[in-house]
């Protein structure tokens, strides 16, 4: 699924080529450090009791009758929502050097892909009114891939993207934060790190697919009622775009758009003692990243007229576009149809998978406790969202989305089947488990 085109690099001078080489070496060193950190990273945090009742009732479907899927496609692929100021000015990421790398090198080191037209997926150049050039990220950076022909497959999570390593290239990020960022690994992002939703738990989780038609409750813990809400939060809080997202009343995070003097549920200070060593390295008193963010916030507060929300009003169009997406078909010959048919019988029968992963969406849209499914509770128990549950994920397109589970701990579909065979005492034979894997590979 992550097969890439070997694009050609941008023509560079000798001096630039040296810088590009050093950047490639720096990325390789960072990734090696991340692999070392992952071995030493702490295990699961303490279990929590889920707060009843678990959500199961379907909310009213959003009215998207006036939404424009074509406009949503354009926004999904190319709109930075103003986050270019964060990534270029605040983080000072070396975009010129990143984009000067040959496409194959950029893909191998950072997982940043390039399509058949030579466009870098998810990184967009933006010119301001004075002609100054900046770069920001779009929804497609994490939620789009390219096939072997270089065609974009929107909605498929980019399992190769190392977002933490990308952020760690910032000269303004302290060594303490680089350590955390490099521990995430490919295809994982902590939505509650380096923003107002900070929860002091190392919660890096896999990027989810965006085949949203018929689904409700989004995010691994089901905290978001709609794709619009999820997208607004992520592009505003996580990507630091120019939004107007307001947290729910029972969420434990700061309202970054509250009026001056308004009391809100505060975000925990980034240098407060966290619950695990993963986020425990001390943040320097004169932290360049903190100083940059504080200055930008101060500049924004000095603006008399309200800053327009560049994210929320566009989310209905994006959600309408996501509703048109379907998982890609599995490659020819990638599964055995005969064994898959036997696996389907097991799925709906002996294994009982369909009770939660109900066809045709292969989810019942409900939430469950971590203990009920034998999962690491760390993501579910984030106090930022106050949920303490996991949303039952849909299974369509699984063949393109490994590794599995919210933390990527299941490397293969057989690992998934083995986990639930043990958790629920299903008593599946090895042949039955292999048949079930073949069926899971066939889903789309």
C-alpha positions in Angstrom: 0.0 0.0 0.0 2.9 2.3 0.8 4.7 1.6 -2.5 6.2 4.8 -3.7 7.3 6.4 -6.9 11.0 7.2 -7.2 10.6 10.9 -7.9 13.6 13.0 -9.0 15.0 15.6 -6.7 14.9 19.3 -7.4 17.9 20.7 -9.1 20.3 22.1 -6.5 23.7 23.8 -6.3 26.6 22.0 -4.8 26.2 23.8 -1.5 22.5 22.8 -1.3 23.3 19.2 -2.2 25.6 19.1 0.8 22.8 20.5 3.0 20.4 17.9 1.6 22.9 15.1 2.4 23.3 16.4 6.0 19.5 16.5 6.3 19.2 12.9 5.2 21.9 11.9 7.7 20.2 13.9 10.4 16.9 12.1 9.7 18.6 8.7 9.8 20.2 9.5 13.2 16.9 10.8 14.6 15.1 7.6 13.4 17.8 5.4 15.0 17.4 7.3 18.2 13.7 6.8 18.1 14.1 3.1 17.6 16.4 3.0 20.7 13.9 5.0 22.7 11.0 2.8 21.7 12.8 -0.2 23.3 13.2 1.8 26.6 9.7 3.4 26.6 7.5 2.6 29.6 4.7 0.1 29.4 1.0 0.6 29.9 -0.2 3.0 32.5 -2.6 2.3 35.3 -6.1 1.0 34.4 -9.1 3.2 35.0 -12.7 2.5 35.6 -14.9 3.4 32.7 -17.6 5.9 33.4 -21.0 4.5 32.5 -23.0 4.4 30.5 -21.0 3.6 27.4 -22.3 5.4 24.4 -24.3 3.3 21.9 -27.3 5.3 20.8 -26.9 6.8 17.3 -26.8 10.7 17.3 -28.8 12.6 14.7 -26.9 12.5 11.4 -25.3 15.9 10.4 -27.1 17.9 7.8 -24.7 18.2 4.9 -27.2 19.0 2.2 -25.5 22.3 1.4 -22.0 20.8 1.6 -19.8 20.5 -1.5 -17.7 17.3 -1.8 -15.6 18.7 -4.6 -14.7 21.7 -2.5 -14.0 19.4 0.4 -11.6 17.4 -1.8 -9.7 20.5 -2.6 -9.6 21.6 1.1 -8.6 18.1 2.2 -5.6 18.0 -0.1 -4.3 21.5 -0.3 -5.6 23.8 2.5 -3.2 24.5 5.4 -5.8 26.5 7.4 -3.1 29.0 8.3 -0.9 26.4 10.0 2.1 27.5 7.9 2.9 30.1 10.5 3.3 27.4 13.1 5.4 25.0 11.0 7.5 27.6 9.2 7.8 30.5 11.7 7.4 28.8 15.1 9.0 25.4 14.5 11.3 26.6 11.7 11.2 23.3 10.0 13.7 23.0 7.2 11.2 22.7 4.4 13.5 23.9 1.6 15.9 21.0 2.4 13.1 18.5 2.9 11.6 19.3 -0.4 15.0 19.2 -2.1 15.5 15.6 -1.1 14.8 13.1 -3.9 11.2 11.8 -3.5 12.4 8.2 -2.7 14.7 9.5 0.0 12.0 11.7 1.5 9.6 8.8 1.5 12.1 6.4 3.1 13.3 8.7 5.8 10.2 10.7 6.8 7.4 8.8 5.0 6.4 12.0 3.1 5.0 10.8 -0.2 4.9 12.2 -3.8 2.2 11.6 -6.3 2.3 10.9 -10.1 2.2 14.7 -10.8 5.3 15.3 -8.7 3.3 17.0 -5.9 4.4 16.3 -2.4 1.4 14.9 -0.5 0.3 17.0 2.5 2.9 19.8 2.4 1.7 23.0 0.8 3.6 26.1 -0.1 1.8 29.4 0.8 2.6 32.9 -0.2 1.4 35.8 2.0 0.3 39.2 0.8 4.0 40.4 0.8 5.2 37.5 -1.3 6.9 35.7 1.7 7.0 31.9 1.2 5.9 29.5 4.0 5.0 25.9 4.1 2.2 24.2 6.1 0.6 20.8 6.3 -2.8 19.6 5.1 -5.2 16.8 6.1 -3.6 14.7 3.3 -0.2 14.5 5.1 -1.5 11.9 7.5 -4.6 10.6 5.7 -3.6 10.0 2.1 -1.2 7.6 0.3 -0.2 6.9 -3.3 -0.4 3.6 -5.1 2.3 2.1 -7.3 1.2 4.3 -10.2 1.4 7.4 -8.0 -2.4 7.9 -7.8 -3.6 9.4 -4.5 -5.8 7.2 -2.3 -7.4 9.7 0.1 -8.7 8.4 3.4 -6.1 5.7 3.8 -3.8 6.5 6.7 -0.2 7.0 5.8 1.4 4.3 7.9 4.9 5.3 6.7 4.7 8.9 7.9 7.0 9.6 10.9 5.3 12.8 12.1 7.3 12.8 15.3 10.6 12.7 13.4 9.4 15.6 11.2 8.7 17.8 14.3 12.0 16.7 15.9 13.8 18.4 13.0 12.8 21.7 14.5 15.7 23.7 16.0 13.3 25.1 18.5 12.2 21.8 20.0 14.2 20.9 23.1 16.1 17.6 23.5 13.5 16.5 26.1 10.7 16.9 23.5 12.7 15.4 20.7 13.0 12.3 22.9 9.3 12.0 23.2 8.6 12.8 19.5 11.1 10.2 18.3 9.5 7.5 20.5 6.3 7.7 18.5 7.4 5.9 15.4 5.8 5.6 12.0 2.1 6.1 11.6 1.5 7.3 15.1 0.7 10.8 16.5 -0.1 12.0 20.0 -3.0 14.4 19.7 -2.4 15.6 23.2 1.2 16.7 23.0 2.7 20.1 22.5 -0.7 21.8 22.5 -3.5 23.0 24.9 -4.8 19.4 25.2 -1.6 18.2 26.9 -2.4 15.3 29.3 1.2 14.2 30.4 0.7 10.7 29.1 2.6 9.3 26.2 -0.4 8.7 24.0 0.9 8.2 20.5 -1.8 6.4 18.5 -2.2 5.2 15.0 -3.8 7.5 12.4 -7.3 6.3 11.6 -8.8 5.7 8.2 -11.4 8.3 7.0 -14.0 6.1 5.3 -16.7 7.8 7.3 -20.0 7.1 5.5 -22.5 5.6 8.1 -20.1 6.0 11.0 -20.4 8.1 14.2 -18.1 8.8 17.2 -14.6 9.3 15.9 -11.1 9.0 17.3 -9.8 6.0 19.1 -11.8 6.8 22.2 -14.9 8.0 20.3 -14.6 11.5 21.8 -15.7 13.3 18.6 -19.3 13.1 17.5 -18.7 13.9 13.9 -15.8 14.1 11.3 -16.4 17.9 11.3 -15.6 18.0 15.1 -12.6 15.8 14.8 -11.1 17.7 11.9 -11.7 21.0 13.5 -9.9 20.0 16.7 -7.0 18.3 14.9 -6.2 21.2 12.5 -6.7 23.8 15.2 -5.1 22.3 18.3 -2.7 19.7 16.9 -1.6 21.4 13.6 -2.0 24.9 15.2 -4.0 26.3 12.3 -6.2 29.4 12.6 -9.4 27.9 14.0 -12.1 28.5 16.5 -12.6 25.1 18.1 -14.2 25.1 21.5 -13.7 22.0 23.7 -16.6 20.2 25.3 -17.5 21.3 28.8 -16.3 18.0 30.4 -13.0 17.8 28.5 -9.9 18.6 30.6 -8.0 21.0 28.3 -7.6 24.7 27.8 -10.0 26.6 25.6 -7.5 28.4 23.4 -10.2 30.7 22.0 -11.7 31.8 25.3 -12.2 35.5 25.8 -9.5 37.2 27.9 -10.3 36.8 31.6 -12.6 33.8 31.0 -12.0 30.8 33.4 -11.5 27.6 31.5 -10.4 24.1 32.4 -6.6 24.7 32.2 -4.2 22.7 30.1 -1.5 21.1 32.3 1.9 22.9 32.1 4.3 21.2 29.8 7.0 21.1 32.5 4.7 19.6 35.2 5.6 16.2 36.4 4.0 13.7 34.1 2.8 10.2 35.0 5.6 8.4 33.1 9.2 8.7 32.1 8.0 9.0 28.5 7.2 12.7 29.1 9.3 13.3 32.1 12.5 14.9 30.8 12.7 18.4 32.2 11.9 21.3 29.8 14.6 24.0 29.9 13.5 27.3 31.6 14.4 29.2 28.4 12.7 26.9 25.9 12.8 28.3 22.4 9.6 26.5 21.4 7.7 27.9 24.4 9.0 31.3 23.7 7.9 31.2 20.1 4.4 30.1 20.9 4.1 32.6 23.7 5.1 35.4 21.3 2.7 34.4 18.6 -0.1 34.1 21.2 0.8 37.6 22.5 0.8 39.0 18.9 -2.6 37.4 18.3 -4.1 38.9 21.5 -2.9 42.3 20.4 -5.2 42.2 17.3 -8.3 44.2 18.0 -10.6 42.6 15.4 -11.6 38.9 15.8 -9.4 36.5 13.9 -11.6 34.5 11.5 -11.9 30.8 11.8 -10.3 29.3 8.7 -11.1 25.7 9.7 -14.6 25.1 11.1 -16.7 26.6 8.2 -14.8 24.3 5.8 -15.3 21.1 7.7 -18.8 20.2 6.4 -17.4 20.2 2.8 -14.5 18.0 3.9 -16.9 15.6 5.8 -19.1 15.4 2.6 -16.0 14.5 0.6 -15.0 11.8 3.2 -18.4 10.3 2.9 -17.6 9.6 -0.8 -14.5 7.7 -0.1 -14.3 3.9 0.0 -11.5 1.6 1.0 -9.2 0.4 -1.8 -9.7 -3.1 -3.1 -7.1 -5.6 -2.0 -4.5 -6.4 -4.6 -5.2 -9.3 -6.9 -3.9 -12.5 -5.3 -3.4 -11.0 -1.9 -5.8 -13.4 -0.2 -7.4 -16.9 -0.8 -11.1 -16.5 -1.7 -11.9 -20.1 -0.6 -10.3 -19.7 2.8 -11.8 -16.2 3.1 -15.3 -17.7 2.6 -14.6 -20.1 5.5 -13.2 -17.2 7.5 -16.5 -15.3 6.9 -18.4 -18.1 8.4 -16.2 -18.0 11.5 -16.5 -14.2 11.6 -20.3 -14.4 11.9 -20.4 -17.7 13.8 -17.9 -19.4 16.1 -15.6 -16.4 16.5 -18.5 -14.0 17.2 -16.6 -11.0 15.6 -19.8 -9.6 14.0 -21.4 -8.8 17.3 -19.1 -5.8 17.5 -17.8 -5.5 14.0 -21.2 -5.7 12.4 -21.5 -5.8 8.6 -21.7 -3.9 6.3 -19.6 -1.2 8.0 -17.9 -3.8 10.2 -18.5 -1.7 13.4 -21.5 -1.4 15.7 -20.4 2.3 16.3 -20.3 1.6 20.1 -17.6 2.2 22.7 -16.1 -0.4 25.0 -13.8 -0.4 28.0 -10.1 -1.3 27.5 -10.5 -4.2 30.0 -13.3 -5.7 28.0 -11.1 -6.2 25.0 -7.7 -6.6 26.7 -6.2 -3.4 25.4 -3.6 -1.1 26.8 -5.7 1.7 28.4 -3.3 4.5 28.0 -5.1 6.2 25.0 -8.6 5.6 26.4 -7.8 7.0 29.8 -6.5 10.3 28.6 -8.1 12.9 30.9 -8.1 15.4 28.1 -11.2 13.8 26.6 -12.6 12.3 29.7 -14.0 9.2 27.9 -12.2 6.1 29.3 -13.4 3.9 26.4 -12.3 2.8 22.9 -14.5 3.1 19.9 -15.1 -0.2 18.0 -13.2 0.5 14.8 -14.5 -0.4 11.3 -12.5 -3.1 9.6 -12.8 -2.2 5.9 -9.5 -2.0 4.1 -7.5 -3.6 6.8 -5.1 -5.1 4.3 -3.7 -1.5 3.7 -3.6 -0.4 7.4 -1.2 -2.5 9.4 0.1 -2.6 12.0 -3.0 -2.8 14.1 -4.7 -1.7 17.4 -4.5 1.9 18.6 -0.9 1.6 19.5 0.2 -0.5 16.6 1.3 -3.4 18.8 -0.3 -6.1 16.6 2.1 -6.3 13.7 -0.1 -8.6 11.6 -3.7 -9.7 11.3 -2.8 -13.0 12.7 -1.5 -11.2 15.8 -4.9 -9.5 16.1 -6.7 -12.9 15.8 -4.4 -14.5 18.3 -5.1 -11.6 20.8 -8.9 -12.0 20.7 -8.7 -15.8 20.5 -7.0 -15.6 23.9 -9.0 -12.7 25.3 -12.4 -14.3 24.6 -11.4 -18.0 24.8 -12.6 -18.7 21.3 -10.8 -21.9 21.0 -9.9 -21.4 17.3 -7.6 -23.9 15.7 -4.6 -22.7 13.7 -6.4 -23.4 10.4 -9.5 -21.5 11.6 -7.3 -18.5 12.6 -5.6 -18.5 9.2 -9.0 -18.6 7.5 -10.2 -15.7 9.5 -7.1 -13.7 8.5 -7.9 -14.4 4.9 -11.4 -13.0 5.3 -10.1 -9.9 7.1 -7.7 -9.3 4.2 -10.6 -9.4 1.8 -12.7 -6.6 3.4 -13.2 -3.3 1.6 
